Amino acid sequence: MDIHEYQAKELLSRNSVQIPRGGLAYSPEQATYRASEIGGGKWVVKAQIHSGARGKAGGIRVCESDKEVSDAAEAMLGRKLVTNQTGPKGKLVSRLYIEETVDIRQELYLGIVLDRKSERVMIVASASGGMEIEEIAEKEPDSIIRVTVDPGGGMQQFQAREIAFGLGLENKLIGKAVDTLMGCYRVFRDYDATMLEINPLVVTGDGNLIALDAKMSFDENALFRRPEISELRDKSQEDPRETFASDRGLSYVGLDGDIGCIINGAGLAMATMDMIKIAGGEPANFLDIGGGASPERVSKAFRAVLADKNVKAILVNIFAGINRCDWVAEGVVKAIREVGVEVPLVVRLSGTKVEEGRRILAESGESVIVAETLAEAADKAVEALRSASGAKAS
């Protein structure tokens, strides 16, 4: 789960990380009021969406008058901002963050991520802030500092000092850098984050260290014990298909194809999508219904897949071990009758109670295309899709 910049900054500010003064606005009038509250003669108006690279897309503007603040807010609010991270559909801007400007002397990069290879938390830092980390790695790989943190002992002060010295900071800034690094790690650890990025972390003209931007992502599996983080969720920034599925306990990732997939097991789901591609089709989603799929859960999976209007065919592929094919078959029949499946449906069942499952499908009287193998199922799904598309064109 991602959160907005202003929310991440609020969490950081509670843990010894300095941030610029700012305020939230939902209208041009509120934006000018926030600017007057902050004071001064120059402000930054920032679109709050779950994406980086906002500045390049016009989502961050420096303003020098109330009118400029109002005009910038008018131009952003209620519109979709398209960045190189949002995809062509963009994301809706429904709130703005109005912030004081900062006298920037130096820009740094700081990130904290879960490194699954080393099974450790990794601190990534660079003296080349302001760029995406991929760009830094390509152009200035030697500037990147990487430090792994042992989960048993947590981040140590000496590690923070090593990073601060590695960034080439002046001696008088080392203490502030250590406080900032330790504060960032505490936020990352205490809220079950999976990613924290400050880009840029700036050294100001008066010798302060300030987080000018902040992005955070959290482990959704840990949200049950972090209610204060769950409350920060903004569903308007999420793929509505994924939101619909996650609210019903389904593991779903939306894709751009037209063959909906209902599978049990992540590995089998990946293999199924590969087979669809090999057969000449495009999967519309990754969906893992899990090991103990009841008929009700299968029906929910159908609703989630059909919520995507691009889906023109559905492939159900179940290998039943913990699961049972007769349960899945009952769920398929229930979905057809209750949800209304108007697209070609291919079902491949294998494993526990497979004969019973196939009998239920055969005796249901519903239009179901049955396949014996995964390859056959993928071929039949693509063939059924093309036949249905051809019939509609005619």
Disulfide bonds with the S-S distance in Angstrom:
none
